[in-house]
Amino acid sequence: MTDHPKTGLGDVLAHVVNCDHDGEEPDLSGGRRVEYVVTGIRGVLVDAHAVEDPTKKYVSPAAVLAQNLKTEVGSLLGCHFSCRVVPGNPGTFFVDFQMAPEPGTSV
């Protein structure tokens, strides 16, 4: 068990919205590019897993992923995309989304 206090998502969002960050912006320059495939849509959420390691999951609101990929929600199922995964504080940041060619297709 850790000594860190538990912070709810609402608390984090309130901090981001109401806080003067004064140079506290996260450094998003690192990380590595990971390719994902969308495996399911549950209500408003989309489930994806890393192509190279299916145990690495990505869950997001479908509308947000569609906006990041500049596509329609209806075309997400089965699509391949990549993004940079950047460890940060708090949590992990997913940035620089790009559609990826599906396996077996030529670019």
N, C-alpha and C positions, 0 to 999 in steps of 0.2 A: 504494500500500500504506500502511496506517496503522500508527502506532506503538502502537496499543491492543492489549493482550494478548487472545487469544481465550479466551472463557469459554464453557464448555459448559453446556447446559441443566441438567445435574445440579448443577453448581456454583452456578448461579443459584438453583435450588430449595433447595439446602442453605442458602444464605445467607438466603433468605426464611424458611425454617422455623426456623433456629437463631439468628437475629440479633435482638438487641434493637434495634428500629427507632428508639426515642426521637425521635419526631417526624419520621422519615424517610419517612412514608407518602407515596405519590405524590399529586400534586394532580390529581384526576380531574374537576375542575369545568369544564375547557375542552373543546376538541374540537368536532366537528360530527357531526350525525346523518347516517348513510349508510344507504340501503336496499339490501339484498342479496336475491338469489334463489338458492336451493339448486339446483345443477345436477347434482350427483352424489353418490353415497355409495360410497367405496372402502374396503371392509372396515369398520373402526371409525371412519374419517374421513369428514367431510362437506366437500364443495367448494361454495363459493358465490362469486358475483361481484357487484360493485356494479352496480345497475341503470343508473345514469347513466354509468358508465365500466367496461365489462367487463374491462379490464386490471387493475383493482383486485380482488384475490382475498382470500378469507377461507377458511381451512382450520381445522377444529376437530374434536375427537372428537365423534361424533354424539351420544353420551349427554350430553355437557356442553351442547351447543347445545339439545338437547331439554329439558334441565332448565332452562336459562336462559329458554326460551320457554314453559315449562310445557305441554309437549305430548309426544307419543310419538315415538320415533325413526322408526317406520314412516310417519309423516305429514310428515317433513321434506322429502322430494324434491319440488321444485317450489314449496315454500312461500316466501313473501316475509317478510322480517323487517328490522327496523332496529335500529341500535345507535349509541351515540356512539363515535366513533373519536378517541382522545385520545393525542397524541404524548407520550412519556414517556422516562424513562431508568431502566432499559434498555428499549428497544423501544417498541411501540405497545400501548395498552390498549384493549380493546373492552368497553364497559360499557353498562348500561341497555338490555337487549334487550327488544324488543317485536315481537309479530306485526304485520305490515303487511297491509292488504287487497290482494288480488291485483288486477292491472289489469283494468278492466272491471266490477268489482263495486262496488256502492254501499255506503256505510257507514251 
